[in-house]
Structure formats: structure tokens, C-alpha cells
Amino acid sequence: MSLNSKPDATSSLAAWLAYLEALHPKTIELGLDRSRAVAERLGLSLDCVKIVVGGTNGKGSTCAMLEAILLAAGYRVGLYTSPHLIDFNERARVNGEIVTDAALVEQFAAVEAARGDTSLTYFEFSTLAILRLFSGARLDAVVLEVGLGGRLDAVNLVDADCAIVTSVDLDHTDWLGDTREKIGYEKAHIYRAGRPAICADPVPPRTLLDYAAAIGADLWLFGRDYNYSGDRQQWNYGGREQRRGALAYPALRGANQLLNASAALAALEALRERIPVPQQAVRLGLSQATLPGRFQILPGQPTVILDVGHNPHAAAVLAQNLDNMGFHPYTYAVFGMLGDKDVGGVVAKLAGRFDHWYCAGLPGPRGGSGEALAEQVRAALPVPVSAPAKGEEAAGISACADAVQAYEQARARAGEGDRIVVFGSFLTVAAVLQSLGRKS
């Protein structure tokens, strides 16, 4: 859609999303000035408990658990996450329900009317629209996931009553810096003076600690202010004043989920005077929280695992999760990753876990060909695999046009007892999920 043919309140959601994609000259342009100016014109106000969740990995899982627990406690809850896997609507939920096209279009039209000649990125525009949706929904609490970083992310327009930084590691280095210290500084800016500031990273960067101290945030550190313990059957949360024992393990699978769950419970402990949560709601919420694409195991054989992890920290967690599973004769990677990510770092963390890599091309300006990705995999494996002669297949590495072709090749090769791991990007997982949906 050209900018000359602006959508309106009668336009489709698809027309609005196409308009948003073309509206701003840059896909990402960090900064709060544009968003804040439009938010003021909209008169945005969230009269409820506001929890903001940032971090390199674990944000989505932590948000999902918070939402599920608060819903189980009987509260009206808004949840904003990004990116989406298949449909844009996945980004916003009110009371556990994905919002409708009509509700989003109404908010997009309002933002468009308010912005005047202020240019907004796709993320800024959609964030303002969803915040406006929440402001009119009579909510008790909102859980908001930071898109990128923290300091200059549009979600940081919201003054959090409690903010969580789940983890700090290397990702989006072009925007946030190339060290944990630089990235930690960016993420710490979702903290607010005098308010609970949860840090779930077991080894937080000094910049995060210093920033929290400088603004006078009420910093809750994992291992100091709260912790967890557990055995094979159940686990326990211990906070500053609150204990929650004999908890079932979260429905979300994976080695780091207790770290995420304990951060969520620390936030709820810190907010207990405003939104008290009974023990049964914690039990129920943890058992019901779901999040597609986070070490998601599909039913049936061979075992198919979907994981959107796309940086070395997430890859290390995926490797641990794979190691904790039962025996599988062969494991196949369906791997697609954007060109601006640390492909070598991800491959190194997962070296030795796969009998064959099916490398998928991804679309868009940040994507690349399967052949280029296969070259990077070859170079990153501890024992470099030489490039094959033309027409031949490298030992353990295949180049595929896209994620669906990569999955189909892996599926054709896998036996019933084998394992297929689809990972590396939201785009990779979404393509495979969509193809499976069409076939079911």
C-alpha cells in the first residue's frame, strides 16, 4: 500500500499492517521522543498495575506465566508480547483472549489520527495502538514485554510498577552494544526509582547494578532476595518474606523455566499489597501457561521440537534441554537464522547435538540463502566440514531454499524414534508451524 492511499477505520488489518511497514524509513529506530509525543496527543493512561519485562532471553516465558497466574487469581489482565509467530493479533491478549482484527483496526485509526506528521516505526505505531486498547479495557494489570533493549524501546514509555530483567547476554549488538555491560545498561532503564526491580540473571552486569542503585530502585537479585529449590517432583520459591512450597513444575518446558518462574513470583511478592495472589492461583497458572515456539514439543513421532532461540545464550539453553531428553538414535536440525545474528556462536553451542543440519534460507532484507547459512555452519563446527563438490551433499550439512523444504527433507529422513529440532528464528518456526497447520 502506498502512503497516498491511507487506510481508515473500514480497512482490513492486513491493509493497516502493510501501511505500517511502509510508514517509516527505518525498520528499527530507537528513541522515545516520537512515541511520547503521540502518546501525549492520545492521552494514554493505564490505570492499573503495570509489569514490564525485558531481557535477552526468557521474556516471553516470564510474561506467559505472569499472565496465567494473574488470570487464575481472577484479575482482568492485558498481555503485550512481540514478535508474533503467525498472526499479528498474537501480540495482544485481553483476559487471555487474542484481540480481534476489528479491535486493532479501531486503535490503529486512532493512532493515525493523533500522530499528525510524526513518523512512527511499525513497532512504535503498534505499541501505541495496543496500549490504547488496554487503557480502555478496564484492566487490573498489564504485562508488557520489551521489544528491543529497554532504554529507548517504545514500551519504556510506561512507568512500570515492577520491572523484570530476565537475562543479559549478547543479541542485537548493532543496537545495544557488543558487551554484557553495555547491554545491561540498556535493559536496566526499564527500572524505576523506588519501585521493585527484579533481576533474574544470576550474574548481573555491574552496569545494571549501578543504574538501579543510582536511581534508587528496589532491586531484587536472584540468589540474594529470592531463590528456588526443588527435587524431581516439585519445587519451592523463597522470597524476602514470602514462601511458596510444593509447586508443580511449570507447563513450559526447559532448563531455565524455574529461573523465569521464580522471577515472576518475586514480582508478584513485591506487588502483593496491590494484587494479592493466592497459592492455588500460582499452582494453576504455572500449570496452564503456554507459549508456542519455546522448546515446544509437538505430539506424535518422530519427536519434533520447535524453539525460536536465535542467540548463543538461547542456544546453550536449547543444548541443555536436548541433553536432558531421553535417547533418540538420530537428531536432525532444521536451522534458519537471520543474517545479522551470531550464527557461529549459536552453532558452536549446539555442536555435536545433530547428525545432520538442514540449513534454510529466510526471506526479507535480513534473511539469506540456505547455501550461505550452510557455509557458516561448516565454518563454525569444531571440525570444519569442507565444502562439497557441485551437486554433492556435505557430510551432515544440506542447503535448502526455505524452512519448509528443510523440514520436509528432515522429515523424510527421520525414523519414528528420531528427533527433529526446528530453531534459529521466529521466521523458521512460524514457517514450519504454518506448513503443518495446512496439512493437518
C-alpha positions as CSV (number, residue, x, y, z in Angstrom):
1,M,0.0,0.0,0.0
2,S,1.3,3.5,-0.9
3,L,1.3,6.2,1.7
4,N,-1.0,8.1,-0.5
5,S,-3.8,5.6,0.0
6,K,-4.1,5.7,3.7
7,P,-6.2,3.0,5.4
8,D,-9.1,4.1,7.6
9,A,-11.4,2.5,10.2
10,T,-13.1,0.4,7.5
11,S,-9.8,-1.0,6.1
12,S,-8.6,-4.5,6.8
13,L,-6.0,-5.3,9.4
14,A,-3.7,-6.6,6.6
15,A,-4.1,-3.2,4.9
16,W,-3.1,-1.4,8.1
17,L,-0.1,-3.6,8.7
18,A,1.1,-3.0,5.1
19,Y,0.8,0.7,5.7
20,L,2.7,0.5,9.0
21,E,5.6,-1.4,7.2
22,A,5.9,1.5,4.7
23,L,5.4,4.4,7.0
24,H,8.9,4.9,8.5
25,P,12.1,4.9,6.5
26,K,13.8,2.6,9.0
27,T,12.6,-0.8,10.4
28,I,14.2,0.0,13.7
29,E,14.9,3.5,15.0
30,L,15.3,3.6,18.8
31,G,14.2,6.6,20.7
32,L,11.2,7.7,22.8
33,D,10.6,11.2,21.6
34,R,8.3,10.3,18.6
35,S,6.3,7.8,20.6
36,R,6.0,10.0,23.6
37,A,4.7,12.9,21.6
38,V,1.9,10.8,20.0
39,A,1.1,9.2,23.4
40,E,0.5,12.6,24.9
41,R,-1.8,13.5,22.0
42,L,-3.7,10.3,22.6
43,G,-3.9,11.0,26.3
44,L,-2.7,7.5,27.0
45,S,-3.1,6.4,30.6
46,L,-3.0,2.9,32.2
47,D,-4.8,3.0,35.5
48,C,-3.8,-0.5,36.7
49,V,-0.8,-2.4,37.9
50,K,1.9,-2.3,35.2
51,I,4.6,-5.0,34.9
52,V,7.3,-4.6,32.3
53,V,9.6,-7.5,31.3
54,G,12.9,-7.1,29.5
55,G,15.9,-9.3,29.0
56,T,17.8,-11.1,26.3
57,N,16.0,-14.5,26.7
58,G,13.1,-15.6,28.9
59,K,10.9,-12.6,28.4
60,G,8.1,-14.4,26.7
61,S,8.0,-17.3,29.1
62,T,8.0,-14.9,32.1
63,C,5.2,-12.9,30.6
64,A,3.2,-16.0,29.9
65,M,3.5,-17.2,33.5
66,L,2.6,-13.9,34.9
67,E,-0.5,-13.6,32.7
68,A,-1.6,-17.2,33.6
69,I,-1.2,-16.7,37.3
70,L,-3.0,-13.4,37.4
71,L,-5.9,-14.7,35.3
72,A,-6.1,-17.7,37.7
73,A,-6.3,-15.3,40.6
74,G,-9.4,-13.7,39.0
75,Y,-7.8,-10.4,37.7
76,R,-8.5,-8.8,34.3
77,V,-5.2,-8.9,32.5
78,G,-3.7,-7.4,29.3
79,L,-0.6,-9.0,27.8
80,Y,1.6,-7.4,25.1
81,T,4.4,-9.5,23.5
82,S,6.4,-9.4,20.3
83,P,7.2,-10.6,17.8
84,H,4.3,-12.8,16.7
85,L,4.7,-16.3,15.2
86,I,1.9,-16.4,12.6
87,D,-0.8,-13.7,13.2
88,F,-0.1,-10.2,14.3
89,N,-3.1,-10.5,16.7
90,E,-1.0,-12.8,18.9
91,R,0.8,-9.7,20.2
92,A,-2.1,-8.6,22.3
93,R,-4.4,-10.5,24.7
94,V,-7.1,-9.2,26.9
95,N,-8.3,-11.6,29.6
96,G,-6.5,-14.5,27.9
97,E,-8.2,-13.9,24.6
98,I,-6.3,-12.8,21.4
99,V,-7.7,-9.4,20.3
100,T,-9.8,-9.2,17.1
101,D,-8.9,-7.6,13.9
102,A,-11.7,-5.0,14.4
103,A,-10.3,-4.0,17.9
104,L,-6.8,-3.5,16.4
105,V,-8.1,-1.5,13.4
106,E,-10.0,0.8,15.7
107,Q,-6.8,1.6,17.6
108,F,-4.7,1.9,14.5
109,A,-7.1,4.5,13.2
110,A,-6.9,6.4,16.5
111,V,-3.1,6.5,16.4
112,E,-3.0,7.6,12.8
113,A,-5.4,10.5,13.6
114,A,-3.2,11.5,16.5
115,R,0.2,11.2,15.0
116,G,-0.1,14.1,12.5
117,D,3.2,14.4,10.7
118,T,5.2,12.4,13.3
119,S,6.7,9.4,11.7
120,L,6.5,6.1,13.7
121,T,8.1,2.7,13.1
122,Y,6.0,-0.4,12.8
123,F,6.8,-1.3,16.4
124,E,6.1,2.2,17.8
125,F,2.8,2.5,16.0
126,S,1.6,-0.9,17.0
127,T,2.8,-0.4,20.6
128,L,0.8,2.8,21.0
129,A,-2.3,1.1,19.5
130,I,-2.2,-1.8,21.9
131,L,-1.5,0.4,24.9
132,R,-4.6,2.5,23.9
133,L,-6.6,-0.7,23.6
134,F,-5.5,-1.7,27.1
135,S,-6.3,1.7,28.5
136,G,-10.0,1.3,27.6
137,A,-10.3,-2.3,28.7
138,R,-10.8,-1.8,32.5
139,L,-7.9,-4.0,33.4
140,D,-6.4,-4.8,36.8
141,A,-2.9,-5.4,35.5
142,V,-0.9,-5.3,32.3
143,V,2.1,-7.4,31.4
144,L,4.3,-5.7,28.8
145,E,7.2,-7.3,27.0
146,V,10.0,-5.0,25.9
147,G,10.7,-5.3,22.2
148,L,14.4,-4.4,22.0
149,G,16.8,-3.3,24.8
150,G,14.9,-1.2,27.2
151,R,16.1,2.4,27.5
152,L,14.8,3.5,24.1
153,D,12.2,0.9,23.4
154,A,8.6,2.2,23.0
155,V,7.4,0.0,25.8
156,N,9.5,2.1,28.2
157,L,7.0,4.9,27.8
158,V,5.2,3.1,30.5
159,D,6.3,3.7,34.1
160,A,6.4,0.2,35.4
161,D,5.1,-0.5,38.9
162,C,7.5,-3.5,38.8
163,A,10.1,-4.3,36.1
164,I,11.9,-7.6,35.4
165,V,15.1,-8.1,33.6
166,T,15.2,-11.9,32.9
167,S,18.8,-12.2,31.5
168,V,21.5,-10.2,29.9
169,D,23.5,-11.6,27.0
170,L,24.7,-10.8,23.6
171,D,22.0,-10.1,21.0
172,H,21.0,-7.1,18.8
173,T,24.6,-5.9,19.3
174,D,24.3,-3.4,16.4
175,W,21.8,-1.5,18.5
176,L,22.6,-2.3,22.1
177,G,26.4,-2.7,22.2
178,D,28.8,-5.6,22.0
179,T,29.3,-6.4,25.7
180,R,27.1,-7.6,28.5
181,E,27.9,-4.4,30.3
182,K,26.6,-2.2,27.5
183,I,23.5,-4.3,27.0
184,G,22.8,-4.5,30.8
185,Y,22.9,-0.7,30.9
186,E,20.2,-0.5,28.2
187,K,18.0,-3.1,29.8
188,A,18.2,-1.6,33.3
189,H,16.4,1.5,32.1
190,I,13.0,-0.2,32.5
191,Y,13.6,0.1,36.3
192,R,12.0,3.0,38.1
193,A,13.0,4.9,41.3
194,G,11.6,3.4,44.5
195,R,9.8,0.6,42.7
196,P,10.6,-3.2,42.6
197,A,13.3,-4.0,40.1
198,I,13.7,-7.8,39.6
199,C,16.9,-9.2,38.1
200,A,16.8,-12.9,37.3
201,D,20.3,-13.1,35.7
202,P,22.5,-15.0,38.2
203,V,25.5,-12.9,37.3
204,P,24.1,-9.4,36.5
205,P,26.4,-6.9,34.8
206,R,27.8,-4.2,37.0
207,T,26.1,-1.5,34.8
208,L,22.7,-2.9,35.7
209,L,23.5,-2.9,39.5
210,D,25.0,0.6,39.3
211,Y,22.0,2.0,37.4
212,A,19.5,0.5,39.8
213,A,21.4,2.0,42.7
214,A,21.8,5.4,41.1
215,I,18.0,5.8,40.6
216,G,17.1,4.3,43.9
217,A,15.2,1.3,42.5
218,D,14.2,-1.5,44.9
219,L,16.5,-4.1,43.4
220,W,15.6,-7.8,43.9
221,L,18.5,-10.0,42.9
222,F,18.2,-13.7,42.3
223,G,20.2,-15.6,44.9
224,R,20.1,-12.7,47.3
225,D,16.5,-11.6,47.6
226,Y,14.8,-14.6,46.2
227,N,15.6,-18.1,45.1
228,Y,14.2,-21.5,44.3
229,S,14.9,-25.1,45.2
230,G,13.5,-28.4,44.1
231,D,13.7,-32.1,43.6
232,R,12.4,-34.3,40.8
233,Q,8.7,-34.0,41.9
234,Q,8.3,-30.4,42.9
235,W,9.9,-27.1,43.6
236,N,9.8,-24.2,46.1
237,Y,10.1,-20.4,45.9
238,G,11.6,-18.4,48.6
239,G,11.5,-14.6,48.6
240,R,12.2,-11.8,51.1
241,E,9.1,-12.5,53.1
242,Q,7.1,-15.0,51.2
243,R,7.5,-18.7,50.7
244,R,5.6,-20.8,48.2
245,G,6.3,-24.6,48.6
246,A,5.3,-27.9,46.9
247,L,4.8,-26.3,43.5
248,A,4.4,-28.5,40.4
249,Y,6.9,-27.8,37.6
250,P,5.7,-25.2,35.0
251,A,3.9,-26.5,32.0
252,L,6.5,-24.6,29.9
253,R,9.4,-27.0,29.3
254,G,13.1,-26.2,29.6
255,A,16.1,-25.8,31.9
256,N,15.6,-22.1,32.6
257,Q,11.9,-22.1,33.4
258,L,12.4,-22.2,37.1
259,L,14.5,-19.1,36.8
260,N,11.7,-17.4,34.9
261,A,9.0,-18.7,37.2
262,S,10.8,-17.5,40.3
263,A,11.3,-14.0,38.8
264,A,7.5,-13.9,38.1
265,L,6.8,-14.9,41.7
266,A,9.3,-12.3,43.0
267,A,7.4,-9.7,41.1
268,L,4.1,-10.9,42.5
269,E,5.6,-10.9,46.0
270,A,6.8,-7.3,45.5
271,L,3.3,-6.3,44.3
272,R,1.3,-8.4,46.8
273,E,-0.3,-5.4,48.6
274,R,-1.8,-4.2,45.3
275,I,-2.6,-7.5,43.6
276,P,-2.5,-10.4,46.2
277,V,-2.3,-13.8,44.6
278,P,-3.3,-17.0,46.5
279,Q,-1.2,-20.1,46.3
280,Q,-3.8,-22.0,44.3
281,A,-3.6,-19.4,41.6
282,V,0.1,-19.8,41.4
283,R,-0.3,-23.6,41.0
284,L,-3.0,-23.3,38.4
285,G,-1.2,-20.5,36.4
286,L,2.1,-22.4,36.2
287,S,0.3,-25.5,35.0
288,Q,-1.6,-23.6,32.3
289,A,0.9,-21.2,30.9
290,T,1.7,-21.9,27.3
291,L,4.0,-20.2,24.8
292,P,4.3,-21.6,21.2
293,G,7.9,-22.0,20.0
294,R,9.7,-22.1,23.3
295,F,11.0,-25.7,23.5
296,Q,7.6,-26.8,22.2
297,I,7.3,-30.5,21.6
298,L,4.7,-31.5,19.1
299,P,2.7,-34.7,19.6
300,G,3.5,-37.8,17.5
301,Q,6.6,-39.4,16.1
302,P,9.3,-38.6,15.2
303,T,9.7,-36.1,18.0
304,V,9.6,-32.5,16.7
305,I,10.8,-29.7,18.8
306,L,10.2,-26.0,18.0
307,D,12.4,-23.3,19.5
308,V,12.7,-19.7,18.5
309,G,16.1,-19.2,20.2
310,H,18.3,-17.1,18.0
311,N,21.4,-16.1,20.0
312,P,24.2,-18.1,21.7
313,H,22.6,-17.8,25.2
314,A,19.4,-19.3,23.9
315,A,21.3,-22.0,22.0
316,A,23.1,-23.0,25.2
317,V,19.8,-23.5,26.9
318,L,18.5,-25.4,23.9
319,A,21.5,-27.7,24.1
320,Q,20.9,-28.3,27.8
321,N,17.3,-29.1,27.1
322,L,18.2,-31.5,24.4
323,D,20.7,-33.2,26.6
324,N,18.1,-33.7,29.3
325,M,15.7,-35.6,26.9
326,G,15.7,-39.4,26.5
327,F,17.6,-41.3,23.9
328,H,17.0,-40.7,20.2
329,P,19.0,-42.6,17.6
330,Y,19.4,-39.6,15.3
331,T,18.7,-35.9,15.7
332,Y,18.2,-33.5,12.7
333,A,18.5,-29.7,12.8
334,V,16.1,-27.6,10.7
335,F,18.1,-24.4,11.1
336,G,17.2,-20.9,9.7
337,M,18.8,-17.8,11.1
338,L,18.8,-14.1,10.1
339,G,22.0,-12.7,8.6
340,D,22.6,-10.1,11.3
341,K,22.7,-12.7,14.1
342,D,25.7,-14.6,15.6
343,V,25.4,-17.8,13.5
344,G,28.8,-19.0,14.6
345,G,28.1,-18.6,18.3
346,V,24.8,-20.4,18.0
347,V,26.3,-23.3,16.0
348,A,29.2,-23.7,18.5
349,K,26.8,-24.1,21.4
350,L,24.9,-26.9,19.7
351,A,27.9,-28.7,18.1
352,G,27.7,-32.4,18.4
353,R,23.9,-32.5,19.0
354,F,22.9,-33.0,15.4
355,D,23.6,-35.8,12.9
356,H,22.6,-33.6,10.0
357,W,22.0,-29.9,9.6
358,Y,19.3,-28.8,7.1
359,C,20.1,-25.1,6.6
360,A,17.1,-23.0,5.5
361,G,17.0,-19.7,3.5
362,L,15.0,-16.9,5.1
363,P,13.1,-14.1,3.4
364,G,13.5,-10.3,3.7
365,P,16.4,-7.9,3.8
366,R,17.8,-9.6,6.9
367,G,17.4,-13.1,5.5
368,G,19.8,-15.0,3.3
369,S,20.2,-18.2,1.3
370,G,20.4,-21.7,2.6
371,E,23.8,-22.0,0.8
372,A,25.2,-19.0,2.7
373,L,23.9,-20.4,6.0
374,A,25.4,-23.8,5.3
375,E,28.8,-22.2,4.7
376,Q,28.6,-20.5,8.0
377,V,27.6,-23.8,9.8
378,R,30.5,-25.6,8.1
379,A,33.0,-22.9,9.3
380,A,31.6,-22.8,12.8
381,L,31.6,-26.5,13.6
382,P,34.6,-27.5,15.8
383,V,35.9,-29.8,13.0
384,P,35.3,-27.7,9.9
385,V,33.5,-29.5,7.1
386,S,34.9,-28.9,3.7
387,A,32.6,-27.6,1.0
388,P,31.2,-30.3,-1.2
389,A,31.8,-30.6,-4.9
390,K,29.0,-29.2,-7.0
391,G,26.0,-31.5,-6.9
392,E,27.2,-33.3,-3.8
393,E,25.9,-33.1,-0.3
394,A,28.3,-32.2,2.5
395,A,28.6,-34.7,5.3
396,G,26.0,-33.7,7.8
397,I,25.0,-30.4,6.1
398,S,22.4,-29.6,3.4
399,A,21.4,-26.2,2.0
400,C,17.6,-25.7,1.5
401,A,15.6,-23.0,-0.2
402,D,13.4,-22.3,2.8
403,A,12.4,-23.7,6.2
404,V,9.5,-25.8,4.8
405,Q,11.8,-27.6,2.4
406,A,14.4,-28.1,5.2
407,Y,11.7,-29.6,7.4
408,E,10.4,-31.9,4.7
409,Q,13.8,-33.2,4.0
410,A,14.5,-33.8,7.7
411,R,11.0,-35.5,8.0
412,A,11.7,-37.8,5.0
413,R,15.0,-38.9,6.6
414,A,13.9,-39.3,10.2
415,G,12.7,-42.6,11.7
416,E,10.0,-42.9,14.2
417,G,12.3,-42.8,17.2
418,D,14.4,-39.9,15.9
419,R,14.2,-36.2,16.7
420,I,13.8,-33.1,14.6
421,V,14.7,-29.7,16.1
422,V,13.4,-26.6,14.3
423,F,15.2,-23.5,15.5
424,G,17.1,-20.3,14.9
425,S,14.4,-17.7,14.3
426,F,10.7,-16.8,14.8
427,L,10.5,-17.0,11.0
428,T,11.8,-20.5,10.8
429,V,9.4,-21.8,13.5
430,A,6.5,-19.9,12.0
431,A,7.0,-21.3,8.5
432,V,7.1,-24.9,9.8
433,L,4.1,-24.4,12.0
434,Q,2.1,-22.9,9.2
435,S,3.0,-25.7,6.9
436,L,2.0,-28.3,9.5
437,G,-1.3,-26.4,10.0
438,R,-2.1,-26.6,6.3
439,K,-1.5,-30.4,6.3
440,S,-3.5,-31.2,9.4
